[in-house]
Amino acid sequence: MDVGKEWLSVADICEYMGVSTFVVTRVLRSGELPAVKFGREWRVARGDFEDWLNDRRREAVTRATRPAG
């Protein structure tokens, strides 16, 4: 993924995350990751993707450090 790009495609995100287009488009359609659709193509602002990814990372750390019970 070219980190200098302002807008990322589904393919860019798939390559970076190592997931299928199905996974990425499901997240985009749900509205969980902010995106803009141009015709049949989705575009995600790089800053929105980075924020979303960091939020998921923080959630995972929080879940992992919670006491069991």
C-alpha positions as CSV (number, residue, x, y, z in Angstrom):
1,M,0.0,0.0,0.0
2,D,1.3,3.4,-0.9
3,V,1.1,5.3,2.4
4,G,1.4,8.6,0.6
5,K,-2.0,8.2,-1.0
6,E,-4.7,10.4,0.4
7,W,-7.5,8.0,-0.7
8,L,-7.3,4.2,-0.4
9,S,-9.1,1.6,-2.5
10,V,-10.6,-1.7,-1.3
11,A,-7.6,-3.4,-3.0
12,D,-5.2,-1.2,-1.0
13,I,-6.8,-2.1,2.3
14,C,-7.0,-5.8,1.3
15,E,-3.3,-5.8,0.5
16,Y,-2.3,-4.0,3.7
17,M,-4.5,-6.1,6.0
18,G,-4.1,-9.4,4.2
19,V,-7.9,-10.0,3.9
20,S,-10.3,-10.5,1.1
21,T,-12.4,-7.9,-0.7
22,F,-15.5,-9.5,0.9
23,V,-14.2,-8.6,4.4
24,V,-13.4,-5.0,3.5
25,T,-16.6,-4.3,1.7
26,R,-18.6,-5.8,4.5
27,V,-17.0,-3.3,6.9
28,L,-17.6,-0.5,4.5
29,R,-21.3,-1.4,3.9
30,S,-21.9,-1.6,7.7
31,G,-20.7,2.0,8.0
32,E,-18.1,0.9,10.6
33,L,-15.3,2.4,8.5
34,P,-16.2,5.7,6.9
35,A,-16.0,5.7,3.1
36,V,-17.2,7.3,0.0
37,K,-18.6,5.3,-2.9
38,F,-18.0,6.5,-6.5
39,G,-20.2,4.5,-8.8
40,R,-19.2,0.9,-7.9
41,E,-15.9,1.8,-6.3
42,W,-15.3,2.6,-2.6
43,R,-12.6,5.0,-1.4
44,V,-11.5,5.5,2.2
45,A,-9.6,8.5,3.4
46,R,-6.2,7.4,4.7
47,G,-6.7,9.3,8.0
48,D,-10.1,7.6,8.5
49,F,-8.5,4.2,7.9
50,E,-5.7,4.9,10.3
51,D,-8.1,6.1,13.0
52,W,-10.3,3.1,12.5
53,L,-7.4,0.7,12.7
54,N,-6.0,2.3,15.8
55,D,-9.4,2.2,17.5
56,R,-9.7,-1.6,16.8
57,R,-6.2,-2.1,18.2
58,R,-7.1,-0.2,21.4
59,E,-10.3,-2.3,21.8
60,A,-8.3,-5.5,21.4
61,V,-5.8,-4.4,24.1
62,T,-8.6,-3.4,26.4
63,R,-10.3,-6.8,26.0
64,A,-7.0,-8.6,26.5
65,T,-6.2,-6.8,29.7
66,R,-9.6,-7.1,31.4
67,P,-9.8,-9.5,34.3
68,A,-11.6,-12.7,33.6
69,G,-15.0,-13.1,35.3
